Amino acid sequence: MTQRVPVIERILGANDRLAADNRARLDAAGVFSLNFLASPGAGKTSLVEQTVSRLAGRLRLAVIDGDIATSIDADRAAAAGATAVQINTGGECHLDAVMLQGALEQLDLSAIDLLIVENVGNLICPANFALGTHKSILVASIPEGDDKPYKYPGTYRGVDALVINKIDLLPYVKFDMDYFRRGVAALNPGLVTFPLSCRTGEGLEAWLDWVTACVRMK
Amino acid sequence: MTQRVPVIERILGANDRLAADNRARLDAAGVFSLNFLASPGAGKTSLVEQTVSRLAGRLRLAVIDGDIATSIDADRAAAAGATAVQINTGGECHLDAVMLQGALEQLDLSAIDLLIVENVGNLICPANFALGTHKSILVASIPEGDDKPYKYPGTYRGVDALVINKIDLLPYVKFDMDYFRRGVAALNPGLVTFPLSCRTGEGLEAWLDWVTACVRMK
């Protein structure tokens, strides 16, 4: 196993340089960008749909979707009103900076205010690969359970905001919000957090206001 | 990136040899073993708890839990009545055969009929690393959504049985069971499937009967 370590370090070094290039390109074009991280099925694509459809009148949006296979997510983002590009990783468990670089080449960045990158559904690997986006957003969800910050500390530690999706399911599952929030606070004190439901719309306004403020402050 | 490929191939080759060693060791001791795969929060640990507590009078059970961090899962398995060993991968996104080898050394295999290995919560990477266990079980869950077979084909293709957990949440979420099952059938025709709820107990008997039959037929 030990022989793998130096190779991965070289790859991560190259990835960080490409991520810096991506950031510079986004900044030069005046694009603000978010990287959505989550478990499979936490609701990244539903949050993309809600964000796109509700901000479409105010901001020019584009979405880059990462998946092992299919264009299901990009199709949903496009149907919600965004310019959408699908990346199929062909088995890779995360996006990396070179994949984002390729996707950026397919977009007219001068026509975009907000770019959302939806990473591969995975609570572990994507956190290790910078893309060059401005902020990372973790989408957690109630039915995943309240122990996830404790069990996936690396991802919780590295993000800039936390969405707690599917709060409409709180009456039907065992989820101790205080225990969950204590776990988050120990890893990422003061993390801005948005409990919401993409299904019912509850809590979405605070999230949309925050995103809009991020874009305007850029 | 291309330089990474041959190194990973060598690692996988070594992993397969160690997995074969693990299998031989389990067979020699008469232990039947299952490898549980799932997204974070699909309910692997709840299924371990239910399986252990309901089969404890009939079979001698042990559980090996893989996680990035904490012993939450092994503690739950032990509380349910199993001998439990926790593996903390320290960041690795999957178990591999050498980790299982180390955990097997901590167990008295002659005193075990059924060993459950609970892999790291991840729908992608664990499927690429054989452990030497006899059957792989995928635990899906209703709130994850009905598109997961289409988006994570590698994991759905490689398993020997599918548990569909949290069916008690069907009234509260959008989930087209026919669409889900068509996706599964295209990847893994005839896959034995157990819709159930670890929370309500519905459907558990069929799963427990199947596990018991697997152990007895060994």
Interface residues (C-beta under 8 A of the other chain):
Chain A: M1 Q3 R4 V7 I8 R10 I11 S39 P40 G41 D67 I68 A69 T70 I72 D73 G91 C93 V98 V120 G121 N122 L123 I124 C125 S141 P143 E144 G145 D147 K148 Y150 K151 Y152 P153 G154 K166 D168 L169 Y172 V173 K174 R199
Chain B: M1 Q3 R4 V7 I8 R10 I11 S39 P40 G41 D67 I68 A69 T70 I72 D73 G91 C93 V98 V120 G121 N122 L123 I124 C125 S141 P143 E144 G145 D147 K148 Y150 K151 Y152 P153 G154 K166 D168 L169 Y172 V173 K174 R199
